[in-house]
């Protein structure tokens, strides 16, 4: 009989290694949350009045189109928002189009700016509906601040390669200078110094609520500034549970599609049923993630 929790089984299925082994090979000194919710790491530290909860979704694989955003977009922005509501902190959501990689072509760059504008409009409407201020942090608007911080931070190229690969691989091992710059800026974007300057307000403590695949970047930021804490949840899996939805070729569900209309593995069904955003559900008048997704469709300017 399998005594492992859902998150342990899913991590092994998606990453082909156990959680503890992944932490060990990446030299990540975290303790795993024992209770069987969707969080893997919770650094329960005292929260100050000036704490800022941050998080966001990977949006680089949608061809700059809202309609091609996968359901992990909702999951990844709602986790930090729900955390902030429950803990009474301020919240900020990253809109991190990787413009370092996509910005060399002016037309391509404008496509991603258009997507960023659409996401910002969506988040502003969500902010109104939830009656909580959602600060929005856009990569292209914080470049100058980030690059000043990058200059003062000692990043080794070899340590940055594979920053978001929790299991090292020799496949596609080439990392361009543009991609490494993206990684450097991503790490610095967690720093209180950056957030204070970007938001024009004093940020002392940062609580990062993001998916497991971001853990190495979060930890590198923590090594620069100890006032950053990690609250890491398991990535939304693909329909089969064999991959992260964000990176899956065939197991994605668009934000405008019904999850119920797709064949799903038992593990995926169990995962979806475990998603709990009680504060957000109550404000939307729903009881589950699928119903919430359908309600949020109305917050987009266009589908």
Backbone bond lengths (Angstrom), bond angles and torsions (degrees), N, CA, C in turn:
res aa  C-N    CA-C-N  psi(-1)  N-CA   C-N-CA  omega(-1)  CA-C   N-CA-C  phi
1 X - - - 1.471 - - 1.533 109.24 -
2 X 1.327 116.13 133.70 1.468 121.22 -178.77 1.528 109.49 -79.32
3 X 1.354 115.67 116.44 1.461 119.37 -178.53 1.529 112.05 -98.61
4 X 1.328 116.81 1.82 1.457 120.04 -179.77 1.527 110.27 -73.11
5 X 1.336 115.22 151.38 1.463 120.36 178.04 1.526 110.01 -76.04
6 X 1.315 115.14 167.87 1.468 120.21 178.47 1.522 110.23 -57.18
7 X 1.330 117.46 -45.20 1.460 118.83 -176.45 1.532 111.51 -66.03
8 X 1.338 117.02 -36.08 1.461 119.53 177.35 1.520 111.19 -64.96
9 X 1.319 116.69 -43.77 1.459 120.64 179.01 1.519 112.16 -65.95
10 X 1.322 116.61 -41.09 1.461 119.82 -179.13 1.523 111.80 -68.92
11 X 1.333 117.23 -41.63 1.462 119.81 177.51 1.526 109.81 -58.54
12 X 1.327 116.42 -45.41 1.469 119.72 179.84 1.523 110.82 -63.05
13 X 1.321 116.66 -37.83 1.468 120.51 -179.00 1.529 111.22 -70.29
14 X 1.340 116.83 -40.96 1.464 120.52 -175.99 1.528 112.35 -80.24
15 X 1.353 116.29 -35.49 1.462 119.80 -174.14 1.525 113.56 -109.39
16 X 1.339 116.33 -6.49 1.473 122.64 177.55 1.536 112.63 66.28
17 X 1.311 116.47 16.23 1.468 121.91 174.87 1.530 108.51 -146.97
18 X 1.333 115.56 158.72 1.460 120.26 177.86 1.522 110.53 -75.58
19 X 1.342 115.51 158.38 1.466 121.11 -177.15 1.528 110.92 -56.36
20 X 1.328 116.41 -49.51 1.458 119.37 -176.08 1.525 112.00 -62.05
21 X 1.321 116.84 -36.67 1.463 120.05 178.96 1.524 110.69 -68.21
22 X 1.328 116.60 -38.51 1.468 120.34 178.13 1.519 110.46 -63.24
23 X 1.328 116.86 -43.55 1.464 120.10 177.56 1.528 110.91 -62.84
24 X 1.333 116.31 -39.96 1.468 120.13 -177.76 1.528 111.53 -66.15
25 X 1.341 117.36 -47.22 1.469 118.87 -175.76 1.527 111.65 -69.66
26 X 1.337 116.50 -21.54 1.463 119.98 177.60 1.528 112.64 -99.47
27 X 1.343 115.72 4.41 1.469 122.10 178.42 1.533 111.29 53.89
28 X 1.328 114.67 49.25 1.459 121.70 179.23 1.528 108.48 -105.38
29 X 1.329 118.97 110.38 1.472 122.46 -171.05 1.526 113.75 -86.49
30 X 1.315 116.73 55.38 1.457 120.24 -178.12 1.526 110.81 -106.23
31 X 1.328 115.39 152.72 1.461 121.57 171.25 1.522 109.18 -94.88
32 X 1.302 116.08 142.38 1.463 121.18 -178.89 1.524 109.92 -85.54
33 X 1.326 115.91 137.34 1.465 121.28 176.39 1.528 109.03 -66.44
34 X 1.331 116.62 129.19 1.463 120.26 -177.09 1.529 113.31 -78.90
35 X 1.321 116.30 -38.67 1.469 117.73 -174.95 1.528 110.68 -65.28
36 X 1.304 115.67 151.44 1.463 120.88 -170.11 1.526 112.61 -88.34
37 X 1.334 116.71 54.63 1.459 119.10 169.43 1.525 107.65 -101.60
38 X 1.319 117.92 -165.13 1.460 119.93 -174.51 1.522 113.30 -92.43
39 X 1.329 117.51 1.20 1.458 120.14 177.73 1.525 110.46 -88.07
40 X 1.328 115.35 140.03 1.458 122.31 179.12 1.526 110.25 -99.71
41 X 1.338 115.88 -41.53 1.463 122.18 -178.64 1.525 109.06 -128.01
42 X 1.319 116.68 130.50 1.458 121.95 173.78 1.522 108.38 -136.13
43 X 1.321 116.11 108.94 1.455 120.25 175.98 1.528 107.99 -91.41
44 X 1.295 114.61 92.05 1.468 119.73 -175.75 1.520 110.23 -79.09
45 X 1.311 115.75 92.06 1.458 121.91 177.70 1.525 108.91 -110.12
46 X 1.321 118.36 156.96 1.471 119.86 173.79 1.524 110.29 -56.10
47 X 1.319 115.87 136.69 1.468 120.47 -177.04 1.517 109.93 -104.39
48 X 1.327 116.27 124.70 1.462 120.60 -179.52 1.518 110.95 -83.59
49 X 1.332 114.84 166.45 1.471 119.93 179.23 1.525 112.04 -65.50
50 X 1.335 116.12 -23.78 1.459 120.17 -178.02 1.528 112.84 -96.42
51 X 1.330 117.29 10.26 1.464 120.12 -178.40 1.532 110.70 -66.37
52 X 1.315 115.00 145.33 1.461 121.66 177.56 1.518 108.78 -123.96
53 X 1.317 116.92 123.46 1.461 122.03 174.72 1.522 108.58 -89.04
54 X 1.329 116.98 131.26 1.462 120.85 -179.21 1.524 110.00 -128.65
55 X 1.321 114.90 156.21 1.460 121.49 176.95 1.512 109.15 179.55
56 X 1.309 116.07 -179.33 1.463 118.99 -179.94 1.513 110.21 174.44
57 X 1.318 114.82 178.33 1.462 121.07 -176.14 1.524 111.13 -116.27
58 X 1.329 116.51 145.90 1.464 121.22 172.34 1.533 108.13 -73.46
59 X 1.315 116.44 123.38 1.472 120.04 -175.58 1.524 111.76 -124.42
60 X 1.337 116.21 17.31 1.458 119.37 -173.30 1.523 114.00 -77.74
61 X 1.338 119.15 -12.56 1.459 121.12 -174.54 1.523 113.14 -110.32
62 X 1.320 116.27 32.36 1.471 119.76 -179.28 1.520 112.36 -115.13
63 X 1.332 116.76 9.86 1.466 121.32 -179.99 1.526 111.23 55.59
64 X 1.331 116.50 32.49 1.462 123.77 177.45 1.530 112.87 59.99
65 X 1.332 117.15 29.51 1.461 121.55 179.67 1.529 110.22 -121.66
66 X 1.322 115.97 129.26 1.465 120.55 179.22 1.522 110.85 -56.63
67 X 1.324 117.04 -42.60 1.464 121.45 -175.96 1.523 112.93 -64.11
68 X 1.350 117.22 -16.61 1.459 120.59 -179.61 1.523 112.64 -101.18
69 X 1.330 116.60 3.82 1.459 119.10 171.30 1.522 108.55 -65.30
70 X 1.322 116.48 136.49 1.458 120.09 179.38 1.525 110.38 -89.79
71 X 1.344 115.43 167.75 1.457 121.07 -175.16 1.526 112.82 -61.30
72 X 1.340 117.21 -19.90 1.464 118.65 176.59 1.533 111.59 -63.21
73 X 1.336 117.11 -21.80 1.466 119.49 176.87 1.520 110.16 -58.13
74 X 1.332 117.68 -49.60 1.462 120.88 178.62 1.528 110.68 -62.43
75 X 1.326 115.75 -47.44 1.467 120.80 -177.04 1.531 110.93 -58.19
76 X 1.334 116.71 -40.85 1.460 120.88 -173.71 1.528 113.92 -80.32
77 X 1.313 118.30 -25.20 1.469 118.00 175.24 1.527 111.21 -86.91
78 X 1.335 116.98 -28.08 1.462 119.44 -176.72 1.524 112.53 -78.29
79 X 1.324 117.71 -28.25 1.470 119.52 179.32 1.527 112.06 -59.90
80 X 1.338 120.08 -52.05 1.477 118.41 177.95 1.521 113.30 -66.27
81 X 1.340 117.47 -33.01 1.467 119.85 179.51 1.527 110.27 -67.09
82 X 1.331 117.18 -44.61 1.471 120.83 177.77 1.525 110.31 -62.40
83 X 1.323 116.81 -41.98 1.467 120.72 178.67 1.528 110.20 -60.45
84 X 1.328 116.26 -45.96 1.465 120.77 -178.15 1.529 111.27 -62.71
85 X 1.326 116.75 -42.42 1.466 120.08 178.69 1.529 109.88 -62.70
86 X 1.337 116.70 -44.57 1.469 120.54 -176.15 1.528 112.43 -68.44
87 X 1.347 117.50 -31.64 1.458 121.46 -177.16 1.530 113.08 -98.90
88 X 1.337 116.63 -8.44 1.460 119.95 178.94 1.513 113.90 74.21
89 X 1.337 117.07 30.71 1.464 119.94 178.48 1.530 110.29 -102.05
90 X 1.312 114.81 168.80 1.456 120.14 169.63 1.527 107.91 -74.92
91 X 1.330 116.79 162.88 1.462 119.41 -177.50 1.527 110.39 -139.74
92 X 1.320 115.89 145.68 1.462 122.01 174.57 1.524 108.84 -138.26
93 X 1.314 115.60 140.68 1.463 121.82 -179.99 1.525 109.09 -115.43
94 X 1.330 115.34 129.55 1.461 120.68 176.63 1.527 110.56 -78.84
95 X 1.321 115.35 135.11 1.468 120.71 168.46 1.527 104.57 -114.01
96 X 1.322 114.83 88.50 1.464 121.04 -167.96 1.525 112.63 -103.86
97 X 1.320 116.57 68.76 1.462 117.62 170.43 1.522 107.64 -66.25
98 X 1.325 118.48 130.54 1.469 120.55 -176.99 1.523 111.32 -76.53
99 X 1.321 115.75 72.80 1.465 120.24 -173.36 1.524 112.39 -66.85
100 X 1.341 117.03 -19.90 1.456 119.18 176.26 1.529 110.23 -61.08
101 X 1.334 115.47 -35.06 1.457 121.15 -176.42 1.525 111.27 -90.42
102 X 1.331 116.55 -38.69 1.467 120.75 -173.84 1.524 113.96 -97.77
103 X 1.341 117.12 -3.46 1.456 118.91 -169.53 1.508 116.83 -93.17
104 X 1.333 119.08 1.73 1.467 120.03 -176.96 1.522 112.08 -70.59
105 X 1.334 116.61 -29.32 1.458 121.96 176.98 1.535 108.10 -96.91
106 X 1.348 118.50 119.08 1.478 120.91 -176.32 1.527 112.94 -55.09
107 X 1.336 117.49 -39.40 1.466 120.27 -179.65 1.528 110.85 -67.15
108 X 1.328 115.44 -41.04 1.456 120.11 178.55 1.527 110.24 -65.17
109 X 1.322 115.65 -41.79 1.458 121.24 178.74 1.530 110.71 -58.00
110 X 1.330 117.01 -44.18 1.464 120.87 -178.83 1.525 112.00 -65.58
111 X 1.329 116.90 -31.88 1.469 120.30 175.76 1.522 110.61 -60.19
112 X 1.333 116.16 -43.19 1.463 120.59 -177.93 1.524 111.59 -73.69
113 X 1.317 116.24 -32.10 1.469 119.15 175.26 1.529 109.72 -66.17
114 X 1.326 116.26 -39.41 1.472 120.66 177.53 1.535 110.10 -61.87
115 X 1.327 116.51 -41.82 1.465 119.62 177.18 1.523 110.76 -63.05
116 X 1.330 116.44 -43.70 1.473 120.36 179.08 1.524 110.70 -59.43
117 X 1.335 116.45 -40.72 1.466 120.91 178.27 1.528 110.74 -62.07
118 X 1.329 116.08 -41.87 1.469 120.49 -179.34 1.528 110.77 -65.89
119 X 1.323 116.93 -41.30 1.466 120.61 178.93 1.527 110.64 -67.22
120 X 1.324 116.67 -39.82 1.464 119.90 178.01 1.527 110.81 -62.17
121 X 1.326 117.13 -42.55 1.460 120.72 177.91 1.530 110.44 -61.82
122 X 1.335 117.07 -43.29 1.461 121.82 177.56 1.523 111.02 -59.32
123 X 1.334 116.46 -46.54 1.466 120.55 -178.10 1.527 111.88 -66.26
124 X 1.313 116.89 -34.27 1.465 119.73 176.90 1.525 111.16 -65.35
125 X 1.328 116.94 -39.17 1.469 120.17 177.74 1.521 110.84 -69.27
126 X 1.339 116.24 -38.30 1.459 120.27 177.28 1.531 110.12 -64.00
127 X 1.313 115.83 -39.82 1.459 121.52 178.44 1.527 111.19 -58.99
128 X 1.321 115.39 -44.66 1.479 120.50 178.76 1.507 111.25 -62.09
129 X 1.327 115.74 -46.15 1.464 120.32 -175.46 1.530 111.24 -66.80
130 X 1.337 116.41 -38.69 1.464 119.91 -178.96 1.523 112.78 -83.33
131 X 1.334 116.12 -10.41 1.468 121.90 -178.14 1.533 110.82 57.80
132 X 1.327 115.37 44.26 1.454 121.97 174.58 1.524 107.30 -140.01
133 X 1.315 117.21 134.62 1.456 119.91 179.69 1.525 109.86 -70.97
134 X 1.326 116.65 120.24 1.458 121.80 175.80 1.527 107.93 -105.39
135 X 1.319 116.07 105.37 1.460 119.66 175.54 1.527 108.88 -71.64
136 X 1.302 116.68 142.19 1.466 121.38 -177.57 1.522 108.69 -117.11
137 X 1.320 115.41 127.72 1.463 121.46 -177.52 1.523 108.81 -115.12
138 X 1.314 115.78 108.62 1.453 120.76 -177.02 1.530 110.35 -101.04
139 X 1.311 114.92 130.14 1.459 119.97 -175.80 1.525 112.40 -54.63
140 X 1.341 117.29 -47.39 1.465 118.98 -172.78 1.529 112.25 -68.97
141 X 1.339 116.96 -19.13 1.465 120.00 -179.99 1.532 112.60 -89.12
142 X 1.346 116.25 -10.02 1.456 118.71 -178.59 1.516 113.60 -115.80
143 X 1.333 116.55 13.87 1.463 121.31 -174.16 1.532 112.45 -56.39
144 X 1.321 117.56 -48.22 1.473 120.34 -175.72 1.526 111.55 -62.22
145 X 1.336 116.17 -42.41 1.465 120.03 179.18 1.531 109.74 -65.07
146 X 1.332 115.84 -45.52 1.451 120.33 -179.14 1.521 111.70 -60.57
147 X 1.319 116.20 -43.81 1.459 119.11 -174.84 1.526 112.17 -68.62
148 X 1.324 117.88 -29.88 1.463 120.26 173.42 1.529 110.62 -65.37
149 X 1.341 115.96 -37.85 1.462 120.07 178.17 1.522 111.12 -72.43
150 X 1.326 116.49 -38.01 1.464 120.55 178.08 1.523 110.29 -58.71
151 X 1.340 116.43 -39.51 1.466 120.96 -178.57 1.527 112.29 -63.76
152 X 1.326 116.07 -29.44 1.466 119.46 -177.90 1.528 112.33 -95.11
153 X 1.314 117.15 -0.39 1.472 121.34 -178.77 1.527 109.67 -105.39
154 X 1.307 115.78 138.76 1.467 120.86 -176.17 1.526 109.50 -95.57
155 X 1.328 117.45 93.00 1.459 121.90 179.40 1.517 109.77 -106.18
156 X 1.301 117.06 127.77 1.449 122.36 176.40 1.532 109.02 -91.83
157 X 1.339 116.78 128.46 1.465 120.83 -177.43 1.527 112.11 -53.86
158 X 1.317 117.18 -43.70 1.465 120.04 -176.45 1.523 111.89 -66.29
159 X 1.320 116.43 -30.43 1.465 119.43 177.74 1.525 111.91 -77.71
160 X 1.317 115.85 -22.31 1.466 119.86 -179.71 1.525 112.72 -84.06
161 X 1.326 116.63 -28.53 1.468 119.51 -178.23 1.521 109.92 -60.40
162 X 1.329 115.32 131.41 1.455 119.10 -177.67 1.510 113.39 74.65
163 X 1.328 116.94 27.69 1.464 121.10 -176.71 1.524 112.15 -56.17
164 X 1.314 117.09 -34.36 1.465 120.20 -177.85 1.529 112.70 -106.87
165 X 1.328 116.03 13.95 1.463 120.94 174.06 1.524 107.51 -102.14
166 X 1.310 116.64 103.91 1.454 120.23 -176.40 1.524 112.02 -71.02
167 X 1.334 115.84 -21.95 1.461 121.12 174.21 1.520 107.14 -119.43
168 X 1.327 118.31 110.89 1.464 121.10 -177.09 1.523 111.89 -54.53
169 X 1.311 115.51 139.87 1.458 121.38 -178.80 1.514 109.91 -140.18
170 X 1.322 116.09 148.98 1.460 120.77 176.25 1.523 111.43 -86.53
171 X 1.324 116.62 -10.15 1.466 119.99 179.15 1.529 109.79 -69.71
172 X 1.322 115.76 139.56 1.466 121.13 176.75 1.533 111.06 46.92
173 X 1.328 115.99 47.91 1.462 120.87 -172.16 1.527 113.48 -79.37
174 X 1.318 117.96 0.64 1.466 120.02 179.90 1.529 109.83 -82.70
175 X 1.321 115.81 128.66 1.462 121.44 178.27 1.527 107.62 -123.10
176 X 1.321 116.10 112.46 1.461 121.05 -177.41 1.519 110.44 -68.99
177 X 1.323 115.98 162.71 1.465 120.64 176.51 1.521 110.93 -60.60
178 X 1.341 115.86 -35.57 1.474 120.06 179.34 1.527 110.89 -64.80
179 X 1.338 115.88 -41.75 1.458 119.25 179.94 1.531 110.88 -68.66
180 X 1.314 117.12 -38.80 1.465 120.19 177.49 1.531 111.15 -65.53
181 X 1.331 116.76 -34.51 1.468 120.10 175.07 1.521 110.07 -65.20
182 X 1.320 115.91 -41.20 1.471 120.68 175.70 1.526 110.08 -57.23
183 X 1.332 117.01 -43.94 1.460 120.99 179.57 1.533 110.58 -63.12
184 X 1.331 117.08 -44.36 1.466 120.88 -179.97 1.525 110.73 -59.72
185 X 1.311 115.15 -46.41 1.466 119.10 -179.50 1.524 111.55 -65.59
186 X 1.322 116.79 -36.38 1.468 120.27 179.70 1.518 110.98 -62.69
187 X 1.323 117.06 -43.48 1.469 121.03 178.31 1.529 110.37 -62.00
188 X 1.314 116.51 -47.11 1.473 120.61 -178.15 1.529 112.40 -67.07
189 X 1.318 116.80 -21.80 1.471 119.29 -178.83 1.523 112.38 -68.62
190 X 1.348 117.74 -16.15 1.464 120.94 176.54 1.530 112.68 -83.46
191 X 1.312 117.63 -14.07 1.464 120.45 -171.99 1.528 111.89 -71.50
192 X 1.341 117.16 137.64 1.469 119.95 176.05 1.524 112.62 -55.84
193 X 1.348 116.62 -32.78 1.463 120.14 179.25 1.529 111.17 -61.42
194 X 1.319 115.36 -42.35 1.469 119.37 179.05 1.522 111.02 -67.76
195 X 1.318 116.22 -48.42 1.462 120.97 -176.03 1.527 110.97 -64.15
196 X 1.327 116.79 -37.06 1.469 120.19 177.89 1.520 110.87 -62.53
197 X 1.329 116.11 -45.26 1.461 119.68 -178.94 1.522 111.63 -69.65
198 X 1.330 115.97 -42.80 1.464 119.51 -177.29 1.529 111.17 -64.58
199 X 1.315 116.15 -43.93 1.467 120.99 -175.04 1.529 112.72 -90.44
200 X 1.329 116.73 -2.67 1.473 122.09 -179.14 1.523 111.64 52.92
201 X 1.321 115.16 44.50 1.462 121.54 176.16 1.520 108.06 -153.93
202 X 1.317 117.07 152.89 1.459 119.73 -176.45 1.525 110.88 -74.20
203 X 1.325 116.66 119.84 1.460 122.46 175.11 1.522 107.89 -114.18
204 X 1.325 116.24 117.01 1.462 120.39 -177.96 1.521 110.91 -96.92
205 X 1.320 115.70 -45.51 1.459 121.23 -172.98 1.528 109.06 -121.59
206 X 1.332 116.13 134.82 1.459 121.81 -179.24 1.526 109.21 -119.15
207 X 1.326 115.69 128.19 1.458 121.27 176.73 1.527 107.21 -111.59
208 X 1.320 116.21 112.22 1.462 120.27 -178.07 1.521 108.95 -92.36
209 X 1.336 116.40 121.26 1.464 121.90 177.32 1.521 106.57 -117.66
210 X 1.331 115.27 97.54 1.469 120.21 -176.07 1.520 110.41 -143.80
211 X 1.326 115.42 176.50 1.459 120.83 -175.37 1.527 110.93 -79.45
212 X 1.331 114.56 163.57 1.464 122.73 -173.84 1.531 112.48 -55.68
213 X 1.312 117.69 -35.97 1.466 121.38 -176.97 1.530 112.81 -65.01
214 X 1.326 118.09 -12.96 1.469 121.88 179.41 1.536 112.67 -93.71
215 X 1.330 117.62 -0.89 1.459 121.17 -168.53 1.528 113.23 -59.74
216 X 1.326 118.04 -40.99 1.464 120.18 -177.72 1.534 111.13 -64.64
217 X 1.331 116.67 -39.42 1.465 119.90 178.47 1.525 110.60 -66.74
218 X 1.321 116.87 -41.71 1.466 120.69 178.82 1.534 110.12 -61.93
219 X 1.329 116.22 -43.99 1.464 120.08 -178.06 1.530 111.32 -63.78
220 X 1.329 117.83 -38.76 1.462 120.45 178.20 1.533 110.56 -63.69
221 X 1.339 116.14 -37.15 1.467 119.33 176.38 1.526 110.71 -67.06
222 X 1.327 116.85 -38.77 1.466 120.79 178.83 1.523 111.85 -63.48
223 X 1.327 117.26 -31.46 1.465 120.40 178.69 1.531 111.15 -69.30
224 X 1.346 115.91 -23.32 1.462 120.33 176.44 1.523 110.46 -84.29
225 X 1.335 116.43 -39.63 1.466 120.76 -176.81 1.526 109.53 -139.31
226 X 1.311 116.95 117.03 1.467 122.63 -175.53 1.524 113.41 -73.20
227 X 1.333 117.66 -7.21 1.465 120.31 -179.39 1.523 112.37 -88.16
228 X 1.325 115.55 19.88 1.466 122.29 175.16 1.521 107.40 -109.38
229 X 1.327 117.21 130.85 1.464 120.14 177.39 1.521 110.66 -120.17
230 X 1.339 115.31 152.89 1.467 121.76 -176.01 1.524 111.34 -104.72
231 X 1.307 116.41 132.51 1.455 123.06 168.29 1.525 105.57 -133.14
232 X 1.328 115.45 99.85 1.463 121.61 -167.43 1.528 110.34 -113.49
233 X 1.327 115.66 128.97 1.460 120.82 179.67 1.529 109.68 -112.39
234 X 1.303 115.51 164.16 1.458 120.56 -179.67 1.532 109.93 -70.71
235 X 1.313 116.15 140.60 1.467 120.85 -179.86 1.522 110.54 -63.36
236 X 1.326 116.52 146.70 1.460 119.84 174.16 1.524 108.07 -63.17
237 X 1.341 118.18 121.90 1.465 119.70 -176.86 1.529 112.10 -78.59
238 X 1.328 115.44 165.46 1.460 120.84 171.39 1.528 108.32 -71.37
239 X 1.303 116.52 172.34 1.466 120.92 -177.37 1.526 112.19 -57.96
240 X 1.333 116.51 -34.66 1.460 120.48 179.80 1.524 111.94 -81.18
241 X 1.341 116.34 -18.53 1.452 120.89 -175.79 1.515 113.12 82.07
242 X 1.333 117.22 3.94 1.464 120.86 -175.84 1.524 113.11 -88.92
243 X 1.322 116.97 -10.64 1.454 120.32 -176.40 1.516 108.89 -151.15
244 X 1.328 116.36 167.61 1.456 119.49 170.29 1.522 108.75 -71.37
245 X 1.314 117.36 140.79 1.459 119.04 -178.50 1.522 110.72 -59.32
246 X 1.324 116.88 -39.26 1.457 121.01 -178.50 1.525 112.52 -56.08
247 X 1.342 116.06 -34.87 1.460 120.06 -174.77 1.526 113.25 -104.61
248 X 1.303 117.33 3.10 1.458 120.15 -176.07 1.534 111.44 -81.73
249 X 1.330 115.47 138.28 1.474 119.97 177.93 1.520 111.85 -80.55
250 X 1.334 116.18 -36.82 1.460 119.77 -172.83 1.530 113.81 -120.14
251 X 1.336 117.38 -5.81 1.458 118.93 -174.66 1.508 114.23 -107.82
252 X 1.340 116.55 23.47 1.463 120.31 -179.34 1.516 111.19 -89.30
253 X 1.319 114.60 153.69 1.461 121.96 170.37 1.519 106.49 -126.17
254 X 1.318 117.62 124.37 1.464 121.88 178.71 1.526 110.17 -66.15
255 X 1.330 116.11 153.43 1.468 119.93 177.74 1.526 111.65 -63.10
256 X 1.329 117.65 -17.82 1.465 120.34 179.60 1.531 112.41 -101.94
257 X 1.332 116.75 10.29 1.467 121.07 178.90 1.517 109.86 -110.14
258 X 1.317 115.80 154.69 1.455 120.81 177.55 1.522 109.92 -86.48
259 X 1.312 116.39 126.96 1.463 120.59 176.54 1.518 110.41 -57.98
260 X 1.333 116.22 -37.62 1.465 121.01 -175.05 1.519 113.08 -65.06
261 X 1.335 117.41 -16.44 1.470 119.52 -177.88 1.534 111.92 -86.85
262 X 1.340 118.12 0.35 1.465 122.21 -178.27 1.530 110.27 -111.18
263 X 1.343 117.05 146.56 1.471 119.23 171.13 1.529 108.95 -67.72
264 X 1.334 116.27 135.49 1.465 120.57 -174.43 1.521 110.17 -130.37
265 X 1.318 114.90 146.81 1.464 119.24 173.04 1.526 108.91 -73.48
266 X 1.318 116.33 160.28 1.464 120.29 179.01 1.529 111.04 -62.17
267 X 1.338 115.98 -35.35 1.462 119.52 -179.82 1.517 110.81 -67.21
268 X 1.326 116.67 -38.90 1.462 119.63 178.27 1.529 110.15 -65.22
269 X 1.310 117.19 -43.89 1.473 121.14 178.33 1.524 110.58 -58.74
270 X 1.331 115.54 -44.75 1.459 119.37 -179.45 1.526 110.52 -63.36
271 X 1.338 116.23 -40.01 1.462 120.68 179.02 1.531 110.66 -61.21
272 X 1.321 116.72 -50.76 1.471 121.33 -178.62 1.530 110.52 -58.08
273 X 1.329 115.82 -40.49 1.466 119.61 -179.13 1.530 112.35 -70.36
274 X 1.341 116.82 -18.59 1.460 120.40 179.59 1.530 112.68 -86.99
275 X 1.328 117.71 -12.80 1.461 119.88 -177.92 1.523 109.46 -67.78
276 X 1.311 115.71 123.01 1.463 120.53 -178.97 1.530 109.97 -131.28
277 X 1.308 114.87 115.89 1.462 121.85 172.73 1.533 107.18 -123.69
278 X 1.325 118.02 70.08 1.474 120.41 -170.16 1.522 114.28 -56.31
279 X 1.339 117.43 -42.13 1.465 119.60 -179.17 1.527 111.78 -66.94
280 X 1.326 116.04 -38.85 1.467 120.09 179.89 1.526 110.32 -74.87
281 X 1.334 116.81 -42.36 1.470 119.75 177.67 1.528 110.91 -55.61
282 X 1.336 115.75 -45.23 1.471 118.63 -175.61 1.527 111.32 -64.64
283 X 1.320 117.07 -35.13 1.467 119.97 -178.24 1.522 112.10 -76.50
284 X 1.331 116.27 -21.44 1.464 119.97 175.35 1.529 111.61 -96.04
285 X 1.320 117.40 -8.72 1.459 121.26 -178.82 1.512 113.05 70.17
286 X 1.349 117.29 38.39 1.469 121.66 179.50 1.529 108.76 -129.24
287 X 1.344 115.10 171.65 1.461 119.65 -178.24 1.520 113.61 -124.37
288 X 1.328 118.15 0.06 1.464 119.08 -176.90 1.528 110.20 -152.39
289 X 1.321 114.98 165.94 1.456 122.39 -173.69 1.531 112.09 -66.33
290 X 1.324 117.02 -41.60 1.462 119.91 -179.60 1.527 111.20 -61.61
291 X 1.328 117.48 -45.03 1.471 121.21 178.56 1.520 111.02 -63.29
292 X 1.332 116.45 -37.41 1.454 120.80 178.02 1.530 110.65 -63.73
293 X 1.321 116.38 -43.89 1.466 120.34 179.62 1.524 111.34 -59.09
294 X 1.309 116.42 -41.17 1.464 119.94 179.67 1.532 111.31 -65.52
295 X 1.336 115.85 -37.65 1.466 119.95 178.49 1.529 111.69 -66.84
296 X 1.332 115.97 -37.86 1.461 120.04 -176.16 1.525 112.93 -72.27
297 X 1.313 117.48 -15.82 1.465 119.80 176.36 1.531 111.41 -54.00
298 X 1.329 116.00 -35.58 1.466 120.68 -177.02 1.511 114.37 -70.44
299 X 1.351 117.46 -7.71 1.462 120.46 -179.35 1.524 113.03 -88.96
300 X 1.326 116.82 -6.06 1.468 120.41 178.72 1.524 110.83 -88.00
301 X 1.311 116.64 142.26 1.462 120.44 177.95 1.526 111.72 -68.54
302 X 1.328 116.02 -32.59 1.466 119.99 177.35 1.506 108.92 -148.97
303 X 1.313 116.00 152.55 1.466 120.92 179.86 1.518 109.65 -105.21
